[in-house]
């Protein structure tokens, strides 16, 4: 049995460190690149809900769309500008009638995110890693949407 001396092991620490560091970095990257979109989606949902609450608070129909857009912009300020530029917001109204014959209108506020895929990196919050044809993160389109029944008909 041969005894291994310290001279024979020179460089093994660097090799072990590089292997462990690569694994730790991959885990860290996965946590950040998938936790951040969950935060972004939650911010989008919160912004849409706040805009709907603000729209119901006032009876002014003329300035309602601009007020909704202002609330959305205000609530989305925590997101990076690059991400906000890719979001598309719409406000739509539908006339309807319930079972008792009362006319009302429903307002739907929608905030759409196109996604972050290979080749479509405009709205990516983290850089996309392309590994063997797969992109990480591979975020698809997301829509935050809320509908509120208004007490008036438009």
C-alpha positions as CSV (number, residue, x, y, z in Angstrom):
1,X,0.0,0.0,0.0
2,X,1.4,3.3,-1.1
3,X,1.2,6.3,1.2
4,X,0.0,9.5,-0.6
5,X,1.9,12.6,0.3
6,X,0.7,16.2,0.2
7,X,2.8,16.8,-2.9
8,X,0.8,14.3,-4.8
9,X,-2.5,16.0,-4.0
10,X,-1.6,19.5,-5.2
11,X,-4.5,21.0,-7.2
12,X,-7.1,18.6,-5.9
13,X,-8.7,21.4,-3.8
14,X,-9.1,23.6,-6.8
15,X,-10.8,20.9,-8.8
16,X,-13.1,20.0,-5.9
17,X,-13.9,23.7,-5.4
18,X,-14.8,24.2,-9.1
19,X,-17.2,21.2,-9.1
20,X,-18.9,22.2,-5.8
21,X,-19.1,25.9,-7.0
22,X,-20.7,25.0,-10.3
23,X,-23.4,23.0,-8.4
24,X,-24.0,25.7,-5.9
25,X,-24.2,28.4,-8.6
26,X,-26.7,26.3,-10.6
27,X,-28.9,25.9,-7.5
28,X,-28.6,29.6,-6.7
29,X,-29.4,30.6,-10.3
30,X,-32.5,28.3,-10.3
31,X,-33.8,29.8,-7.1
32,X,-33.4,33.4,-8.2
33,X,-34.6,32.9,-11.8
34,X,-37.8,31.1,-10.7
35,X,-38.5,33.0,-7.5
36,X,-38.4,36.4,-9.1
37,X,-41.1,35.7,-11.6
38,X,-43.4,34.6,-8.8
39,X,-42.9,38.0,-7.2
40,X,-43.5,39.8,-10.5
41,X,-46.7,37.9,-11.1
42,X,-47.9,38.7,-7.6
43,X,-47.2,42.4,-8.1
44,X,-49.2,42.3,-11.4
45,X,-52.1,40.6,-9.6
46,X,-52.0,43.2,-6.8
47,X,-51.9,46.1,-9.2
48,X,-54.9,44.9,-11.2
49,X,-56.9,44.3,-7.9
50,X,-56.0,47.8,-6.6
51,X,-57.0,49.4,-9.9
52,X,-60.4,47.6,-9.8
53,X,-60.9,48.8,-6.2
54,X,-60.1,52.3,-7.2
55,X,-62.4,52.2,-10.1
56,X,-65.4,51.1,-7.9
57,X,-64.6,53.8,-5.4
58,X,-65.7,56.7,-7.7
59,X,-68.7,57.2,-9.9
60,X,-66.9,59.3,-12.5
61,X,-67.1,57.3,-15.7
62,X,-65.3,59.8,-17.9
63,X,-61.9,59.6,-16.1
64,X,-62.2,56.0,-15.1
65,X,-59.8,54.6,-17.7
66,X,-57.1,57.1,-17.0
67,X,-57.5,56.6,-13.3
68,X,-57.1,52.8,-13.7
69,X,-54.0,53.3,-15.9
70,X,-52.6,55.7,-13.2
71,X,-53.2,53.2,-10.4
72,X,-51.6,50.4,-12.5
73,X,-48.5,52.6,-13.2
74,X,-48.3,53.5,-9.5
75,X,-48.5,49.9,-8.3
76,X,-46.0,48.6,-10.9
77,X,-43.3,51.1,-10.1
78,X,-41.5,48.4,-8.0
79,X,-40.8,46.5,-11.2
80,X,-37.8,47.4,-13.5
81,X,-38.6,49.7,-16.4
82,X,-37.6,47.1,-19.0
83,X,-40.2,44.7,-17.6
84,X,-42.9,47.4,-17.4
85,X,-42.4,48.3,-21.0
86,X,-43.5,44.8,-22.1
87,X,-46.8,44.8,-20.1
88,X,-50.0,45.6,-22.0
89,X,-53.0,46.8,-20.0
90,X,-56.6,47.0,-21.2
91,X,-59.8,48.1,-19.6
92,X,-63.1,46.8,-21.2
93,X,-66.7,47.1,-20.3
94,X,-69.6,44.6,-20.9
95,X,-73.3,45.4,-20.5
96,X,-75.2,42.7,-18.9
97,X,-78.5,41.9,-17.2
98,X,-78.9,39.7,-14.1
99,X,-81.7,37.2,-13.5
100,X,-83.9,39.9,-11.8
101,X,-83.8,42.0,-14.9
102,X,-81.4,44.7,-13.5
103,X,-79.0,46.1,-16.0
104,X,-75.4,46.6,-14.9
105,X,-72.0,46.9,-16.5
106,X,-68.9,44.8,-15.7
107,X,-65.5,46.3,-16.0
108,X,-62.6,43.9,-16.8
109,X,-59.0,45.1,-16.2
110,X,-56.3,42.9,-17.9
111,X,-52.5,43.1,-17.6
112,X,-50.6,40.9,-20.0
113,X,-47.0,39.8,-19.9
114,X,-45.8,38.2,-23.2
115,X,-43.3,35.8,-21.6
116,X,-39.6,35.2,-21.7
117,X,-38.6,32.5,-24.1
118,X,-35.7,31.8,-26.4
119,X,-35.5,34.7,-28.9
120,X,-38.1,36.8,-27.0
121,X,-35.9,38.3,-24.2
122,X,-37.3,41.8,-24.2
123,X,-39.2,41.3,-20.9
124,X,-36.8,39.0,-19.2
125,X,-36.0,40.1,-15.7
126,X,-33.0,37.8,-15.4
127,X,-30.7,36.8,-18.3
128,X,-31.7,33.7,-20.0
129,X,-29.2,30.8,-19.8
130,X,-29.4,28.6,-22.9
131,X,-28.2,25.1,-21.9
132,X,-28.4,22.4,-24.6
133,X,-31.3,24.0,-26.4
134,X,-33.3,24.7,-23.2
135,X,-33.6,28.2,-21.8
136,X,-33.7,28.9,-18.1
137,X,-36.0,30.5,-17.1
138,X,-38.6,29.5,-19.6
139,X,-41.4,31.8,-18.7
140,X,-44.6,31.7,-20.7
141,X,-47.1,34.4,-21.2
142,X,-49.0,35.5,-18.1
143,X,-52.3,37.4,-17.7
144,X,-53.4,39.1,-14.5
145,X,-57.2,39.8,-14.9
146,X,-60.0,41.0,-12.7
147,X,-63.6,41.7,-13.4
148,X,-65.8,43.9,-11.2
149,X,-69.5,44.5,-11.4
150,X,-70.3,48.2,-11.4
151,X,-73.5,49.4,-9.8
152,X,-74.3,51.6,-12.8
153,X,-74.8,50.8,-16.4
154,X,-72.8,52.6,-19.0
